[in-house]
Amino acid sequence: MAFTVKECRERLKIWLDAEAAIASGQSYSIDNRKLERANLSQVREQIKFWQKELAKAEARESGRGRRRVTRIVPRDL
């Protein structure tokens, strides 16, 4: 699925915010309830994914997309 530049930027920001939240504290307790945040390595994988998707979307938008060249050799039958 191809994402737009706007979608990629929004999702990348969400994951960067999640990384910052994890960095400030992995878990905390309130009364008898305990909250644990997501795994930092998984969040970083998502950040890398969205950075790559953003680069692809920007390339598509600017027309610098990946081009494929195919060589065709005609033959007599």
PyMOL Python script that loads the backbone (N, CA, C, O; Angstrom):
from pymol import cmd

cmd.read_pdbstr("""\
ATOM      1  N   MET A   1       0.834  -1.176   0.000  1.00  0.00           N
ATOM      2  CA  MET A   1       0.000   0.000   0.000  1.00  0.00           C
ATOM      3  C   MET A   1       0.878   1.237   0.000  1.00  0.00           C
ATOM      4  O   MET A   1       1.860   1.313   0.738  1.00  0.00           O
ATOM      5  N   ALA A   2       0.524   2.192  -0.819  1.00  0.00           N
ATOM      6  CA  ALA A   2       1.294   3.431  -0.894  1.00  0.00           C
ATOM      7  C   ALA A   2       0.660   4.478   0.023  1.00  0.00           C
ATOM      8  O   ALA A   2      -0.536   4.756  -0.057  1.00  0.00           O
ATOM      9  N   PHE A   3       1.478   5.038   0.878  1.00  0.00           N
ATOM     10  CA  PHE A   3       1.031   6.060   1.820  1.00  0.00           C
ATOM     11  C   PHE A   3       1.379   7.433   1.268  1.00  0.00           C
ATOM     12  O   PHE A   3       2.329   7.575   0.498  1.00  0.00           O
ATOM     13  N   THR A   4       0.612   8.443   1.660  1.00  0.00           N
ATOM     14  CA  THR A   4       0.933   9.804   1.259  1.00  0.00           C
ATOM     15  C   THR A   4       1.999  10.361   2.201  1.00  0.00           C
ATOM     16  O   THR A   4       2.250   9.814   3.275  1.00  0.00           O
ATOM     17  N   VAL A   5       2.610  11.444   1.780  1.00  0.00           N
ATOM     18  CA  VAL A   5       3.628  12.092   2.605  1.00  0.00           C
ATOM     19  C   VAL A   5       3.010  12.532   3.936  1.00  0.00           C
ATOM     20  O   VAL A   5       3.625  12.376   4.990  1.00  0.00           O
ATOM     21  N   LYS A   6       1.806  13.076   3.884  1.00  0.00           N
ATOM     22  CA  LYS A   6       1.138  13.543   5.102  1.00  0.00           C
ATOM     23  C   LYS A   6       0.902  12.386   6.073  1.00  0.00           C
ATOM     24  O   LYS A   6       1.167  12.514   7.269  1.00  0.00           O
ATOM     25  N   GLU A   7       0.402  11.256   5.560  1.00  0.00           N
ATOM     26  CA  GLU A   7       0.162  10.090   6.416  1.00  0.00           C
ATOM     27  C   GLU A   7       1.459   9.597   7.054  1.00  0.00           C
ATOM     28  O   GLU A   7       1.493   9.277   8.242  1.00  0.00           O
ATOM     29  N   CYS A   8       2.516   9.541   6.260  1.00  0.00           N
ATOM     30  CA  CYS A   8       3.809   9.074   6.771  1.00  0.00           C
ATOM     31  C   CYS A   8       4.336   9.990   7.864  1.00  0.00           C
ATOM     32  O   CYS A   8       4.837   9.522   8.887  1.00  0.00           O
ATOM     33  N   ARG A   9       4.225  11.284   7.649  1.00  0.00           N
ATOM     34  CA  ARG A   9       4.709  12.237   8.663  1.00  0.00           C
ATOM     35  C   ARG A   9       3.918  12.122   9.957  1.00  0.00           C
ATOM     36  O   ARG A   9       4.489  12.175  11.047  1.00  0.00           O
ATOM     37  N   GLU A  10       2.595  11.962   9.836  1.00  0.00           N
ATOM     38  CA  GLU A  10       1.754  11.834  11.030  1.00  0.00           C
ATOM     39  C   GLU A  10       2.110  10.574  11.814  1.00  0.00           C
ATOM     40  O   GLU A  10       2.255  10.620  13.036  1.00  0.00           O
ATOM     41  N   ARG A  11       2.250   9.458  11.117  1.00  0.00           N
ATOM     42  CA  ARG A  11       2.553   8.199  11.796  1.00  0.00           C
ATOM     43  C   ARG A  11       3.967   8.184  12.359  1.00  0.00           C
ATOM     44  O   ARG A  11       4.204   7.633  13.434  1.00  0.00           O
ATOM     45  N   LEU A  12       4.896   8.781  11.643  1.00  0.00           N
ATOM     46  CA  LEU A  12       6.263   8.870  12.158  1.00  0.00           C
ATOM     47  C   LEU A  12       6.277   9.698  13.438  1.00  0.00           C
ATOM     48  O   LEU A  12       6.969   9.344  14.393  1.00  0.00           O
ATOM     49  N   LYS A  13       5.526  10.791  13.471  1.00  0.00           N
ATOM     50  CA  LYS A  13       5.455  11.624  14.682  1.00  0.00           C
ATOM     51  C   LYS A  13       4.883  10.837  15.852  1.00  0.00           C
ATOM     52  O   LYS A  13       5.368  10.956  16.977  1.00  0.00           O
ATOM     53  N   ILE A  14       3.855  10.031  15.595  1.00  0.00           N
ATOM     54  CA  ILE A  14       3.258   9.214  16.654  1.00  0.00           C
ATOM     55  C   ILE A  14       4.303   8.282  17.259  1.00  0.00           C
ATOM     56  O   ILE A  14       4.391   8.149  18.479  1.00  0.00           O
ATOM     57  N   TRP A  15       5.096   7.635  16.399  1.00  0.00           N
ATOM     58  CA  TRP A  15       6.101   6.691  16.899  1.00  0.00           C
ATOM     59  C   TRP A  15       7.259   7.414  17.580  1.00  0.00           C
ATOM     60  O   TRP A  15       7.831   6.886  18.533  1.00  0.00           O
ATOM     61  N   LEU A  16       7.614   8.600  17.118  1.00  0.00           N
ATOM     62  CA  LEU A  16       8.658   9.368  17.795  1.00  0.00           C
ATOM     63  C   LEU A  16       8.183   9.819  19.177  1.00  0.00           C
ATOM     64  O   LEU A  16       8.953   9.825  20.137  1.00  0.00           O
ATOM     65  N   ASP A  17       6.900  10.196  19.265  1.00  0.00           N
ATOM     66  CA  ASP A  17       6.330  10.561  20.567  1.00  0.00           C
ATOM     67  C   ASP A  17       6.311   9.353  21.508  1.00  0.00           C
ATOM     68  O   ASP A  17       6.567   9.482  22.705  1.00  0.00           O
ATOM     69  N   ALA A  18       6.006   8.186  20.954  1.00  0.00           N
ATOM     70  CA  ALA A  18       5.992   6.963  21.760  1.00  0.00           C
ATOM     71  C   ALA A  18       7.392   6.662  22.296  1.00  0.00           C
ATOM     72  O   ALA A  18       7.545   6.251  23.447  1.00  0.00           O
ATOM     73  N   GLU A  19       8.403   6.867  21.465  1.00  0.00           N
ATOM     74  CA  GLU A  19       9.779   6.634  21.896  1.00  0.00           C
ATOM     75  C   GLU A  19      10.141   7.572  23.046  1.00  0.00           C
ATOM     76  O   GLU A  19      10.790   7.167  24.009  1.00  0.00           O
ATOM     77  N   ALA A  20       9.714   8.829  22.933  1.00  0.00           N
ATOM     78  CA  ALA A  20       9.990   9.795  24.003  1.00  0.00           C
ATOM     79  C   ALA A  20       9.282   9.409  25.297  1.00  0.00           C
ATOM     80  O   ALA A  20       9.840   9.559  26.384  1.00  0.00           O
ATOM     81  N   ALA A  21       8.057   8.915  25.180  1.00  0.00           N
ATOM     82  CA  ALA A  21       7.319   8.493  26.374  1.00  0.00           C
ATOM     83  C   ALA A  21       7.993   7.304  27.042  1.00  0.00           C
ATOM     84  O   ALA A  21       8.067   7.239  28.269  1.00  0.00           O
ATOM     85  N   ILE A  22       8.479   6.375  26.251  1.00  0.00           N
ATOM     86  CA  ILE A  22       9.164   5.202  26.799  1.00  0.00           C
ATOM     87  C   ILE A  22      10.458   5.621  27.478  1.00  0.00           C
ATOM     88  O   ILE A  22      10.817   5.089  28.528  1.00  0.00           O
ATOM     89  N   ALA A  23      11.157   6.576  26.875  1.00  0.00           N
ATOM     90  CA  ALA A  23      12.430   7.034  27.437  1.00  0.00           C
ATOM     91  C   ALA A  23      12.239   7.690  28.802  1.00  0.00           C
ATOM     92  O   ALA A  23      13.139   7.656  29.642  1.00  0.00           O
ATOM     93  N   SER A  24      11.078   8.282  29.021  1.00  0.00           N
ATOM     94  CA  SER A  24      10.848   8.944  30.303  1.00  0.00           C
ATOM     95  C   SER A  24      10.433   7.977  31.409  1.00  0.00           C
ATOM     96  O   SER A  24      10.414   8.352  32.581  1.00  0.00           O
ATOM     97  N   GLY A  25      10.108   6.761  31.055  1.00  0.00           N
ATOM     98  CA  GLY A  25       9.749   5.766  32.069  1.00  0.00           C
ATOM     99  C   GLY A  25       9.075   4.574  31.430  1.00  0.00           C
ATOM    100  O   GLY A  25       8.071   4.727  30.735  1.00  0.00           O
ATOM    101  N   GLN A  26       9.610   3.394  31.655  1.00  0.00           N
ATOM    102  CA  GLN A  26       9.083   2.194  31.018  1.00  0.00           C
ATOM    103  C   GLN A  26       7.766   1.742  31.636  1.00  0.00           C
ATOM    104  O   GLN A  26       6.902   1.229  30.926  1.00  0.00           O
ATOM    105  N   SER A  27       7.593   1.921  32.940  1.00  0.00           N
ATOM    106  CA  SER A  27       6.336   1.522  33.573  1.00  0.00           C
ATOM    107  C   SER A  27       6.109   2.368  34.823  1.00  0.00           C
ATOM    108  O   SER A  27       7.036   2.957  35.379  1.00  0.00           O
ATOM    109  N   TYR A  28       4.861   2.409  35.242  1.00  0.00           N
ATOM    110  CA  TYR A  28       4.546   3.100  36.480  1.00  0.00           C
ATOM    111  C   TYR A  28       3.300   2.487  37.114  1.00  0.00           C
ATOM    112  O   TYR A  28       2.545   1.773  36.454  1.00  0.00           O
ATOM    113  N   SER A  29       3.096   2.766  38.374  1.00  0.00           N
ATOM    114  CA  SER A  29       1.955   2.207  39.109  1.00  0.00           C
ATOM    115  C   SER A  29       1.126   3.318  39.730  1.00  0.00           C
ATOM    116  O   SER A  29       1.651   4.335  40.183  1.00  0.00           O
ATOM    117  N   ILE A  30      -0.184   3.096  39.738  1.00  0.00           N
ATOM    118  CA  ILE A  30      -1.114   3.980  40.428  1.00  0.00           C
ATOM    119  C   ILE A  30      -2.014   3.064  41.250  1.00  0.00           C
ATOM    120  O   ILE A  30      -2.743   2.240  40.698  1.00  0.00           O
ATOM    121  N   ASP A  31      -1.961   3.211  42.541  1.00  0.00           N
ATOM    122  CA  ASP A  31      -2.677   2.323  43.460  1.00  0.00           C
ATOM    123  C   ASP A  31      -2.280   0.875  43.158  1.00  0.00           C
ATOM    124  O   ASP A  31      -1.102   0.526  43.235  1.00  0.00           O
ATOM    125  N   ASN A  32      -3.253   0.039  42.818  1.00  0.00           N
ATOM    126  CA  ASN A  32      -2.972  -1.366  42.519  1.00  0.00           C
ATOM    127  C   ASN A  32      -2.808  -1.634  41.031  1.00  0.00           C
ATOM    128  O   ASN A  32      -2.613  -2.779  40.624  1.00  0.00           O
ATOM    129  N   ARG A  33      -2.884  -0.591  40.220  1.00  0.00           N
ATOM    130  CA  ARG A  33      -2.813  -0.754  38.768  1.00  0.00           C
ATOM    131  C   ARG A  33      -1.413  -0.438  38.274  1.00  0.00           C
ATOM    132  O   ARG A  33      -0.765   0.495  38.748  1.00  0.00           O
ATOM    133  N   LYS A  34      -0.958  -1.231  37.316  1.00  0.00           N
ATOM    134  CA  LYS A  34       0.378  -1.024  36.760  1.00  0.00           C
ATOM    135  C   LYS A  34       0.274  -0.910  35.244  1.00  0.00           C
ATOM    136  O   LYS A  34      -0.400  -1.710  34.595  1.00  0.00           O
ATOM    137  N   LEU A  35       0.945   0.089  34.690  1.00  0.00           N
ATOM    138  CA  LEU A  35       0.965   0.303  33.250  1.00  0.00           C
ATOM    139  C   LEU A  35       2.381   0.095  32.754  1.00  0.00           C
ATOM    140  O   LEU A  35       3.327   0.683  33.278  1.00  0.00           O
ATOM    141  N   GLU A  36       2.521  -0.744  31.739  1.00  0.00           N
ATOM    142  CA  GLU A  36       3.830  -0.943  31.111  1.00  0.00           C
ATOM    143  C   GLU A  36       3.745  -0.461  29.675  1.00  0.00           C
ATOM    144  O   GLU A  36       2.786  -0.750  28.959  1.00  0.00           O
ATOM    145  N   ARG A  37       4.739   0.260  29.281  1.00  0.00           N
ATOM    146  CA  ARG A  37       4.760   0.793  27.916  1.00  0.00           C
ATOM    147  C   ARG A  37       5.295  -0.254  26.943  1.00  0.00           C
ATOM    148  O   ARG A  37       5.778  -1.311  27.349  1.00  0.00           O
ATOM    149  N   ALA A  38       5.199   0.058  25.661  1.00  0.00           N
ATOM    150  CA  ALA A  38       5.636  -0.861  24.614  1.00  0.00           C
ATOM    151  C   ALA A  38       7.139  -1.086  24.658  1.00  0.00           C
ATOM    152  O   ALA A  38       7.877  -0.332  25.293  1.00  0.00           O
ATOM    153  N   ASN A  39       7.571  -2.113  23.988  1.00  0.00           N
ATOM    154  CA  ASN A  39       8.978  -2.461  23.895  1.00  0.00           C
ATOM    155  C   ASN A  39       9.710  -1.424  23.038  1.00  0.00           C
ATOM    156  O   ASN A  39       9.286  -1.136  21.919  1.00  0.00           O
ATOM    157  N   LEU A  40      10.787  -0.871  23.549  1.00  0.00           N
ATOM    158  CA  LEU A  40      11.517   0.178  22.850  1.00  0.00           C
ATOM    159  C   LEU A  40      12.063  -0.296  21.502  1.00  0.00           C
ATOM    160  O   LEU A  40      12.056   0.466  20.536  1.00  0.00           O
ATOM    161  N   SER A  41      12.528  -1.525  21.425  1.00  0.00           N
ATOM    162  CA  SER A  41      13.074  -2.025  20.155  1.00  0.00           C
ATOM    163  C   SER A  41      11.987  -2.110  19.083  1.00  0.00           C
ATOM    164  O   SER A  41      12.257  -1.843  17.912  1.00  0.00           O
ATOM    165  N   GLN A  42      10.767  -2.476  19.466  1.00  0.00           N
ATOM    166  CA  GLN A  42       9.665  -2.523  18.511  1.00  0.00           C
ATOM    167  C   GLN A  42       9.300  -1.117  18.029  1.00  0.00           C
ATOM    168  O   GLN A  42       8.997  -0.911  16.853  1.00  0.00           O
ATOM    169  N   VAL A  43       9.334  -0.173  18.938  1.00  0.00           N
ATOM    170  CA  VAL A  43       9.030   1.215  18.563  1.00  0.00           C
ATOM    171  C   VAL A  43      10.088   1.729  17.593  1.00  0.00           C
ATOM    172  O   VAL A  43       9.756   2.402  16.617  1.00  0.00           O
ATOM    173  N   ARG A  44      11.344   1.423  17.847  1.00  0.00           N
ATOM    174  CA  ARG A  44      12.411   1.875  16.950  1.00  0.00           C
ATOM    175  C   ARG A  44      12.306   1.228  15.576  1.00  0.00           C
ATOM    176  O   ARG A  44      12.628   1.863  14.573  1.00  0.00           O
ATOM    177  N   GLU A  45      11.859  -0.030  15.513  1.00  0.00           N
ATOM    178  CA  GLU A  45      11.634  -0.679  14.220  1.00  0.00           C
ATOM    179  C   GLU A  45      10.552   0.063  13.437  1.00  0.00           C
ATOM    180  O   GLU A  45      10.677   0.268  12.230  1.00  0.00           O
ATOM    181  N   GLN A  46       9.490   0.461  14.137  1.00  0.00           N
ATOM    182  CA  GLN A  46       8.417   1.207  13.488  1.00  0.00           C
ATOM    183  C   GLN A  46       8.895   2.576  13.015  1.00  0.00           C
ATOM    184  O   GLN A  46       8.475   3.045  11.957  1.00  0.00           O
ATOM    185  N   ILE A  47       9.757   3.214  13.776  1.00  0.00           N
ATOM    186  CA  ILE A  47      10.309   4.509  13.368  1.00  0.00           C
ATOM    187  C   ILE A  47      11.104   4.345  12.077  1.00  0.00           C
ATOM    188  O   ILE A  47      10.952   5.141  11.151  1.00  0.00           O
ATOM    189  N   LYS A  48      11.946   3.322  12.011  1.00  0.00           N
ATOM    190  CA  LYS A  48      12.718   3.069  10.783  1.00  0.00           C
ATOM    191  C   LYS A  48      11.792   2.800   9.611  1.00  0.00           C
ATOM    192  O   LYS A  48      12.014   3.304   8.510  1.00  0.00           O
ATOM    193  N   PHE A  49      10.742   1.997   9.845  1.00  0.00           N
ATOM    194  CA  PHE A  49       9.778   1.681   8.791  1.00  0.00           C
ATOM    195  C   PHE A  49       9.142   2.952   8.244  1.00  0.00           C
ATOM    196  O   PHE A  49       9.084   3.146   7.029  1.00  0.00           O
ATOM    197  N   TRP A  50       8.665   3.820   9.136  1.00  0.00           N
ATOM    198  CA  TRP A  50       7.981   5.034   8.689  1.00  0.00           C
ATOM    199  C   TRP A  50       8.936   6.043   8.070  1.00  0.00           C
ATOM    200  O   TRP A  50       8.530   6.828   7.213  1.00  0.00           O
ATOM    201  N   GLN A  51      10.197   6.037   8.490  1.00  0.00           N
ATOM    202  CA  GLN A  51      11.183   6.896   7.827  1.00  0.00           C
ATOM    203  C   GLN A  51      11.389   6.453   6.384  1.00  0.00           C
ATOM    204  O   GLN A  51      11.485   7.283   5.480  1.00  0.00           O
ATOM    205  N   LYS A  52      11.456   5.144   6.173  1.00  0.00           N
ATOM    206  CA  LYS A  52      11.611   4.615   4.806  1.00  0.00           C
ATOM    207  C   LYS A  52      10.372   4.900   3.966  1.00  0.00           C
ATOM    208  O   LYS A  52      10.478   5.288   2.803  1.00  0.00           O
ATOM    209  N   GLU A  53       9.192   4.704   4.563  1.00  0.00           N
ATOM    210  CA  GLU A  53       7.952   4.981   3.834  1.00  0.00           C
ATOM    211  C   GLU A  53       7.837   6.460   3.482  1.00  0.00           C
ATOM    212  O   GLU A  53       7.359   6.804   2.401  1.00  0.00           O
ATOM    213  N   LEU A  54       8.268   7.328   4.377  1.00  0.00           N
ATOM    214  CA  LEU A  54       8.251   8.765   4.112  1.00  0.00           C
ATOM    215  C   LEU A  54       9.182   9.100   2.949  1.00  0.00           C
ATOM    216  O   LEU A  54       8.822   9.891   2.077  1.00  0.00           O
ATOM    217  N   ALA A  55      10.365   8.509   2.930  1.00  0.00           N
ATOM    218  CA  ALA A  55      11.310   8.752   1.838  1.00  0.00           C
ATOM    219  C   ALA A  55      10.714   8.288   0.507  1.00  0.00           C
ATOM    220  O   ALA A  55      10.848   8.977  -0.504  1.00  0.00           O
ATOM    221  N   LYS A  56      10.060   7.129   0.502  1.00  0.00           N
ATOM    222  CA  LYS A  56       9.422   6.629  -0.723  1.00  0.00           C
ATOM    223  C   LYS A  56       8.313   7.567  -1.187  1.00  0.00           C
ATOM    224  O   LYS A  56       8.212   7.883  -2.372  1.00  0.00           O
ATOM    225  N   ALA A  57       7.480   8.009  -0.241  1.00  0.00           N
ATOM    226  CA  ALA A  57       6.361   8.892  -0.580  1.00  0.00           C
ATOM    227  C   ALA A  57       6.864  10.228  -1.122  1.00  0.00           C
ATOM    228  O   ALA A  57       6.304  10.766  -2.078  1.00  0.00           O
ATOM    229  N   GLU A  58       7.922  10.761  -0.510  1.00  0.00           N
ATOM    230  CA  GLU A  58       8.487  12.021  -1.002  1.00  0.00           C
ATOM    231  C   GLU A  58       9.090  11.841  -2.390  1.00  0.00           C
ATOM    232  O   GLU A  58       9.003  12.741  -3.226  1.00  0.00           O
ATOM    233  N   ALA A  59       9.695  10.693  -2.640  1.00  0.00           N
ATOM    234  CA  ALA A  59      10.271  10.423  -3.958  1.00  0.00           C
ATOM    235  C   ALA A  59       9.166  10.325  -5.012  1.00  0.00           C
ATOM    236  O   ALA A  59       9.305  10.851  -6.116  1.00  0.00           O
ATOM    237  N   ARG A  60       8.071   9.648  -4.663  1.00  0.00           N
ATOM    238  CA  ARG A  60       6.942   9.536  -5.599  1.00  0.00           C
ATOM    239  C   ARG A  60       6.349  10.902  -5.888  1.00  0.00           C
ATOM    240  O   ARG A  60       6.035  11.225  -7.034  1.00  0.00           O
ATOM    241  N   GLU A  61       6.198  11.700  -4.842  1.00  0.00           N
ATOM    242  CA  GLU A  61       5.581  13.014  -4.984  1.00  0.00           C
ATOM    243  C   GLU A  61       6.429  13.952  -5.836  1.00  0.00           C
ATOM    244  O   GLU A  61       5.893  14.764  -6.589  1.00  0.00           O
ATOM    245  N   SER A  62       7.734  13.843  -5.720  1.00  0.00           N
ATOM    246  CA  SER A  62       8.613  14.739  -6.468  1.00  0.00           C
ATOM    247  C   SER A  62       8.973  14.198  -7.849  1.00  0.00           C
ATOM    248  O   SER A  62       9.637  14.879  -8.631  1.00  0.00           O
ATOM    249  N   GLY A  63       8.537  12.971  -8.152  1.00  0.00           N
ATOM    250  CA  GLY A  63       8.828  12.396  -9.460  1.00  0.00           C
ATOM    251  C   GLY A  63      10.175  11.717  -9.544  1.00  0.00           C
ATOM    252  O   GLY A  63      10.608  11.342 -10.634  1.00  0.00           O
ATOM    253  N   ARG A  64      10.850  11.548  -8.416  1.00  0.00           N
ATOM    254  CA  ARG A  64      12.151  10.894  -8.413  1.00  0.00           C
ATOM    255  C   ARG A  64      12.014   9.408  -8.100  1.00  0.00           C
ATOM    256  O   ARG A  64      12.957   8.784  -7.613  1.00  0.00           O
ATOM    257  N   GLY A  65      10.868   8.854  -8.373  1.00  0.00           N
ATOM    258  CA  GLY A  65      10.607   7.459  -8.029  1.00  0.00           C
ATOM    259  C   GLY A  65      11.573   6.499  -8.704  1.00  0.00           C
ATOM    260  O   GLY A  65      12.296   6.850  -9.636  1.00  0.00           O
ATOM    261  N   ARG A  66      11.554   5.316  -8.213  1.00  0.00           N
ATOM    262  CA  ARG A  66      12.423   4.273  -8.749  1.00  0.00           C
ATOM    263  C   ARG A  66      11.946   3.890 -10.136  1.00  0.00           C
ATOM    264  O   ARG A  66      10.755   3.652 -10.338  1.00  0.00           O
ATOM    265  N   ARG A  67      12.846   3.827 -11.082  1.00  0.00           N
ATOM    266  CA  ARG A  67      12.478   3.468 -12.446  1.00  0.00           C
ATOM    267  C   ARG A  67      13.123   2.146 -12.806  1.00  0.00           C
ATOM    268  O   ARG A  67      14.269   1.875 -12.447  1.00  0.00           O
ATOM    269  N   ARG A  68      12.381   1.341 -13.509  1.00  0.00           N
ATOM    270  CA  ARG A  68      12.869   0.040 -13.917  1.00  0.00           C
ATOM    271  C   ARG A  68      13.127   0.058 -15.418  1.00  0.00           C
ATOM    272  O   ARG A  68      12.287   0.512 -16.195  1.00  0.00           O
ATOM    273  N   VAL A  69      14.280  -0.433 -15.817  1.00  0.00           N
ATOM    274  CA  VAL A  69      14.640  -0.499 -17.219  1.00  0.00           C
ATOM    275  C   VAL A  69      14.639  -1.970 -17.625  1.00  0.00           C
ATOM    276  O   VAL A  69      15.225  -2.819 -16.953  1.00  0.00           O
ATOM    277  N   THR A  70      13.971  -2.248 -18.735  1.00  0.00           N
ATOM    278  CA  THR A  70      13.917  -3.619 -19.242  1.00  0.00           C
ATOM    279  C   THR A  70      14.484  -3.641 -20.647  1.00  0.00           C
ATOM    280  O   THR A  70      14.194  -2.764 -21.460  1.00  0.00           O
ATOM    281  N   ARG A  71      15.273  -4.624 -20.917  1.00  0.00           N
ATOM    282  CA  ARG A  71      15.869  -4.758 -22.251  1.00  0.00           C
ATOM    283  C   ARG A  71      15.086  -5.813 -23.021  1.00  0.00           C
ATOM    284  O   ARG A  71      14.861  -6.919 -22.530  1.00  0.00           O
ATOM    285  N   ILE A  72      14.679  -5.462 -24.219  1.00  0.00           N
ATOM    286  CA  ILE A  72      13.926  -6.378 -25.057  1.00  0.00           C
ATOM    287  C   ILE A  72      14.729  -6.654 -26.304  1.00  0.00           C
ATOM    288  O   ILE A  72      15.207  -5.725 -26.957  1.00  0.00           O
ATOM    289  N   VAL A  73      14.884  -7.923 -26.644  1.00  0.00           N
ATOM    290  CA  VAL A  73      15.623  -8.323 -27.853  1.00  0.00           C
ATOM    291  C   VAL A  73      14.634  -9.013 -28.796  1.00  0.00           C
ATOM    292  O   VAL A  73      14.166 -10.115 -28.510  1.00  0.00           O
ATOM    293  N   PRO A  74      14.318  -8.363 -29.919  1.00  0.00           N
ATOM    294  CA  PRO A  74      13.391  -8.994 -30.870  1.00  0.00           C
ATOM    295  C   PRO A  74      14.075 -10.163 -31.587  1.00  0.00           C
ATOM    296  O   PRO A  74      15.258 -10.093 -31.921  1.00  0.00           O
ATOM    297  N   ARG A  75      13.326 -11.221 -31.815  1.00  0.00           N
ATOM    298  CA  ARG A  75      13.856 -12.389 -32.518  1.00  0.00           C
ATOM    299  C   ARG A  75      12.894 -12.820 -33.586  1.00  0.00           C
ATOM    300  O   ARG A  75      11.679 -12.704 -33.427  1.00  0.00           O
ATOM    301  N   ASP A  76      13.433 -13.319 -34.675  1.00  0.00           N
ATOM    302  CA  ASP A  76      12.600 -13.863 -35.762  1.00  0.00           C
ATOM    303  C   ASP A  76      12.183 -15.279 -35.390  1.00  0.00           C
ATOM    304  O   ASP A  76      12.979 -16.049 -34.853  1.00  0.00           O
ATOM    305  N   LEU A  77      10.962 -15.605 -35.673  1.00  0.00           N
ATOM    306  CA  LEU A  77      10.482 -16.959 -35.398  1.00  0.00           C
ATOM    307  C   LEU A  77      10.513 -17.812 -36.612  1.00  0.00           C
ATOM    308  O   LEU A  77      10.141 -18.984 -36.553  1.00  0.00           O
TER     309      LEU A  77
END
""", "prot")
cmd.dss("prot")
cmd.show_as("cartoon", "prot")
cmd.util.cbc("prot")
cmd.orient("prot")
